[in-house]
């Protein structure tokens, strides 16, 4: 990479890191894992810097697809160990702490694909078509995964049902919970 391209990539990385980190945290629920995920995405963008038309879109796609790959690998290898105390986790900086904790726990009970679709649709505020393009799947898959994920959220966390209701006016929802069609 020549000096000009390197400076452009560094500028891009500084501008996009915070947004990528927030999305990665929502995907993983763990700050350290989110940082690793962002570094992997940025490294992937750096290696293809000259070939990528839209580096921000490519970085987010790498972020989401890599997160799904990590979930698949971790699911097959994870060995749980019991401890006397639950580990403390940092609460996200947005919204009410109780709501944030409930939302994080509920998202953790969804499949990786459902979680990625909800984050892209409602946190990143992407359309169904944009979400399908980012995840490399069909529009129908995004629609069905959204429907199944919202139904599952209503089951596992009924207190979130009013926030996941597309009929409810956006002005009545807390920040970060806007629903678009």
N, C-alpha and C positions, 0 to 999 in steps of 0.2 A: 504494500500500500504506500503510495507516495505521500509526501508531506501535506499536500492540499486535501487529499482524501482522508488522511488521518485526522486532520483538524476538523473536517466536516463531520466525521464519525464521532469524535469526542464531543462536539457541540450537540449532535443528535442525542448521544447517550446522556449528557447532562440534562437535556430538555425532557427526555422521555422516562428517565429512571423512576421518578416519583410515581407517575401514573402506572407504570409497569409493576412497581413494588406494591401499590395498593391492590391492583388486580390479582397479583400473585398471592398476597396475604389472604384475600378472600377465597382463593382457590385452595390454599393449603391450611390456613388457620394457624400457621407457625411462621414467625418472623424470620428465623434463620433459614428455614426451607424456602421461604419466599425469596430471600436474597440470593440463594443458590439458583433458584429458577430464573431470576432476572439476569444473573451473570451468564447462565447458559444461553438464554435468548440473545443477549447482547453479543456474546462470542459468536453465535451463529450468524447474526447480522454482519458482524465485522468480517467474517470469512467470505461473505457474499456481497459485500458492500457495493461493488461496481455493477453487479448484475441485478440488484433489487431496485424496482421502480419506486415502491413505496416502503421505505424502511420501517416506518411506524407500524403499518399493517402487518408486515412480515414479522416484526418482533413480537407482536401480540399473537399472531398465529403460532409462532414457535413456542411462546409462553404457554398457550393453552394445550397444544398437542404434546409438549414435553411434560406438562403437569399430568395429563391423562396417562402417558407412558410411565411416569414415576408411580402413579397410583396402582397401575397394573402390576408393576414389578414389586412394589411394597406389599401389596395384598398377598402375593404368593410367598413372600419371604418373612413377613413380620412375625416375630415371636413376642407375645405379650408377657410382661412380668408384673406381678402384683406388688404394690407398695402400700405402706400404711397411710400415706397422705396423697391427695391428688396434687399434681403439679399446678402451679399458678400460671395463668396465661394472661398476656396483655390484652386489654379490651381495645378494640378499634377506636379511633379518635372521633368517629361520627355517631350521631344519635345518642339515645339514652343508653346507659350501660346495660340495664336489664334487657332491653330490646336487642341490643347488639349481641349479648351473650345468647339469648334465645335464638336469634337468627343464625349465629355461627353454629350452634349445636344442631339446629334443624338442617342447615346446609350440609353439615357433616354426615347426616343420615341419608343424603341423596347419592345417587350413583355419580361417578366423576363426570360423565357426559351431561347429566341433568344439571349438575352444579355449574359446569362451564357454560351451558346454554343460558341459565338464569343470570349468571354474572355478565355475560355479554349482552343479553337483552335488556336487563333492568339496571345494572350498575354502569356498564359501559354505554348504555342507551343506543344500542345498535338495532337496526331493523332485522326482521327475520331473514331477509335475503343476505344482509351483511354478515349476520351470525353464521349462516350456512357457508358462506364463502370463507370466513375465518376458520371454521372447524373442518372445512373440506368435506361437507356432507350435503345431502339434499335438503331443500326447503321443507319438505314434508317431515323429515326427521327432526328439524328444529321445532316445527309446530307440535309434533307429538311429544317430544321430550319436554317442551315447555308446559304442555297440558299435564303430562304425568308428574312433572316436578312440582307444579303448583298444587296439584291434588295431594301429593305426598306431603308437602309443607303444611297444608291444611290439616292433614291427619296427625302429623307428629308434633305440630305446634299450633293448635287451634287459635291461640292468642295472636298469631300472625295473619290469620285469615283475612282480617279487614285490610291489612297492608298489601296483601297479594290479590286483592279484588280489583280487576280491571274496570269495574263499573264505578268504583269510588273515585271522586274527583281528585286530581293530582294535588290540589291545594290542601287537601285533608291528610296527605301522607307525609311522614317524616322525610327529611332529606335522604336521598339515596334509594328511595323506595318508589320512585315514579315508574309507572307502567305505560309503555308505548305500544302501539300496534304495528 
